[in-house]
Amino acid sequence: MAAHLTRYNIRATEAKWRKLWTAQGHPLPCPLPLPIGPVADLNALRAVIATDALAGFSTLPAAISNRRNAGDLTPATVIDAYGIDATRLWVLSDMAPDRPRDWNNDAGLMGAWRFIHRLHRLASLSGESHGPALSPAPVLADQVALALRRAAPHQAIARLRQFTRTLEGRQRAGDGSVHADLGWLARCLTPIAPHIAQEIWQMLGHTTLLADLPWPTHSVSPPASLAIPIQVNGRLRTILHVPVAFAPAALQDMALGHDRVQRAIAGRPITRVIVIPDKIINVVTK
C-alpha cells in the first residue's frame, strides 16, 4: 500500500466513531472534561474523563471569541468550529495544577486543532510497516501513564507532542518503522483525543476498538537492534537500523554511503565525522 495524504474531515470522523461507540455500548467522551484527579487504574481513565462537564462551561469568556464574530463562544460553538478532540486537547492542556487557568488566549485552541491535523497527516503518509516499534515508543506509554496518575494531563500532552515531532522527523528521513510507532502513539492518545486516536488505529490496519484494549505495556528486555540517526551538519538525513554493538567503523561506512547522506553532502569536503557508538553519527562538511 503506497502512502498518500488524505484530508481529515473532523465532523464526519468524530460522528462516525461516536455512532459506533454508542452502538457497542461504550460511554461517549465528554467534549469538555472536568479536571481529573489521580488515577490508579488507567483502564478506568476513559470513564473518568467521560464525566459530563458541560454544565460547568456554559459560556466561555469573550476574549476567546472568534475575531470575525462578536460575542461569547458557547461550548457548542467551540466544538462545532474545532471538533471534540481539539477542544478536549485544549482544555486538558491548561489543567496544570501549579498555574491558574487562562481562558484569554485562543492560540492554544488553534494549536490543538492544528495538532489533530498533523496527527492525521502523519498516519496518512506512514505507508506500510517496515520494522518493529523503536524503544522510545514503549517508553511513551510509561511517561503518559505517570503523568495521568499524577493528575497532570498537560504533561502527558507535552510527551505526546514531543513524540509526534520525533515521528515527523523520522518520516521525513524515510524511516519505515514510523508505522509501528504510530500504534503506540494512538493507544497513548486515546484518553486525550479518542476520535483521532481510533482513526489512526484504523488507518494502520487494525479492526479492534481502542476502547476495548487495556493500557499498553511493554517488556523490559533489551532491544535486538538500534535506530541510529544520521545527521549532516546537524540536520537529520536518515536513520539506520543496525544490530546492538554494531562496529562503529562499519556504521560510519554505511552512513557515508547512504544516498540521502550523499545528496546532503553534495560534493563538499568532509571535515569531520562524529560517531557516538549506538547513539548517533554527524557528518560535518565545509
N, C-alpha and C positions, 0 to 999 in steps of 0.2 A: 504494500500500500504506500503510495507516494504521499509525502507530506504536502498539504496545501492549506492556505489560510482561508478560514470561513468567518463570516460575520456573526457576532454574538448578539442574538435578539433577547434582551433581558426579560421583557414581559412574557414572551412566549415560552422561554425556557423555565422561568420560575413558575408559571401557571402549569406547565406540563408536569413538573415534579411534585407540586403541591396536590395536583389531582391524583397522581399515582400514590403519594403518601397517604392521602385520605382514603383511597380505595383499599389500601393494605393495613389500615388501622394505626398508622404512625401519627404522633402528635405533630402539628404544624409548628415550625419555628416562628416565634414572635418577631415581627419586624423591628420592634424597639424593645430589646431585652432589658430587664432590671439589672442593676449591679449585682454580680454574683458573689456569694461568699466562698470560702474554701471548700473545695470539692474533693472528697476522699475517693469516691468511685467515679472514675472518668466515664464509665459506660452509662452512668446515670446523668451525665452532664447535659445531654440533649434535652432531657425533661426539665432540668433546672432552668436552662436558658429559654425554654419554650413558654415560660410563665407569661401570661398576658400582662403587658405593662402599658398598653395604650392609654389607660386612664390617667397615668402619671405624666403623659406628654400630650395633653390636649392641644396645646398651641406652642410652637417654637418661637423664640424671640424674632422680632422683625429684622434684626441685623443679619439673620441667616437667609432672609428672603431673596428670591431671585432678583437680580439687579434690573431685569426687564419689567418686572411687575411689582407694584407696591403691595404692602400688606403682609401679615404674618403668614408663615407656612404651617399648615397643619401636617401631622404625620402622614396623612393620606397624600398630600401634595408632594412631600419629600419622596415617599415610596414610589409614587407614580412617575416622578421625574428621574430617579436614580436607581430604583429597584430595591428589593428587600435586602439582598446580600450587601450592597454598598451601604445601605442605611445601618444595618447591624454592624458592619465593619467600622463605620464612622463612630457609632455610639460606644462600642466596646473599646475602641482605640483611646477614648477620652475617659476611661474608667481607672485612671491612675489614682491610687489611694492617697498619694502624697501631694496632690495638686488639685485646686478647685476646677470644677467642670467649666470649660469655656465654650459657650454657645455662640460667641460673637464673631466667629470666623468660619466661613463656609469653605475655605480652602481644603480642609480635611475631608469634607463630603465629596468634593470633586476629585480629590486624590484617591479616595476609596473607590469611586466609580471607575477611574482610570485603571486602578489595580485589578479590579474584576475583569476588565477587558484585556489587560496584559496576561492574566492567567489563561484566559481562553485562547489568546494568540499563541501562547507557549505550547498549549496542548495541541492546537491545530497544526503546528509546524513540527511536532515531535516525531512524526513518522513511526516506523516500527522499532521494536526494541532490538538493540544490538549488544546487550550486555546486562549484567546484574546491577542492582542499585549500589551506589558507592557508599562508603561508610558514613559520610555526613548525613545521608537520608535517614537511616535508623536513629541517629543521634537527635535529629529534629523532633521525633516523637517524644523522646525523653525531655527535651527542652520545653516543648509546648505543654506537655503534661505537668511539669514542675511549675510553670507559670500559672496554669489554670488551678492547680492545687493551692497556690498561694493567693488566689483571687486577684490575679494581675493579668487580665486578658490583653492589656496593652503590650505587655512583654511578650506574650505568645504571638501577637500580630507582628511585632517587630522581628521575631525569629522567622516567621513565615515570609515576610517581605524580604529579609536578607537571603533566605534560601532561594526565593524566586529570582532575585538578581543573579545569584550564582548560576542557576539553571539557564537563565537567559544568556549569560556569558559563555557557558559551555555549549549551548545550542549554536551560537554564532560561530564557535570554533569547530563545529562539526562533530561534537561528541554524541555518539549514538546511544549512550546509556541514560540520557535525559528521560527517555520514555519510562524506564523503570523507576527512576527517582520521582517522577510525577505522581506515581501511585501513592507513594508515601506522603507527598505534599497534599494530595486530595484527601486522604484519610485524616491528616492532622488539621486540615482546613474545615472539616465538617462541623465542629461546634461553632465556628465563627461565621462562615458563609456556606451554608449547607447546599444551596442550589447549584452554585458554580462547582462546588466540590463533587457533587453527584454527576454533573455534566462532564467534567474532566474524566471521572471514573469510567463513564460510558464511552467516551471518546478513546480511551485506552483499550477498549475491547471487553470490558467487564460487564456482566449482566446482573450482578448482585446489587442490592441496595446498601449503601454505606450505613444506613440506619440499622441494618441487621448485623453489622460487623462489630466485634469488640475493638477496644483501643489497640492500635498496632504496637507490638513488642518485637524485640529482636534478640538474637543470640549474641553473646559477648565474645564468641570465638574470633580469632584474628582473621583478617581477610586474606584470601589467596592471591589477590592481585591489588595493584595500586594504580590510581589515576594521577599521572604526573603532568601538571600544567607546563606548557612550553611557551615562553614569552620571547619576544624580540623587542629590545629596548623598553622593557617593562610592560608591554601590551600582550595580552593573551592571544596566541595564534592557533593553538591546537592543544589537545590533551591526549597523551599516550597511555595506554593501559599495558602494564608490564607486571611480571611476577614480583613478589616481595623479594627484596635483596638483589634486584637485578643489577648487573655490573654497571657502575657509573659511566665507564668509557663506552660501553656498548649503547647505553641510553643516550649519551651525547651524540654518537654517530647516527643513531636513529632519528634524533631530533633535528640535527643539521641536514639530514637527507629528506625530511618531510617536505612535500610540495608547498604546503602553506607557509612553512618557515622560509623556504627558498624564495617564495614570492615576496615575503615581507622584507627579506634581506635585500632583494633587488640588486644584487651585484656589488653592494657596498662592502668594504673590507671589515672583517670581524676583528674587533679589538680584544674581546674577552668573552669567554663562555663560563657563566657561573652555574655550577652544578651542586645542588644540595641533595644528597642521596635520599631517595624515597620521598622527596618533597616537591622540588621544582627545578626547572632549568631556565636561565635567562641568557639570551644571546645579545651581546652588545656590539653595535656597529658604529662606524664613524658617521 
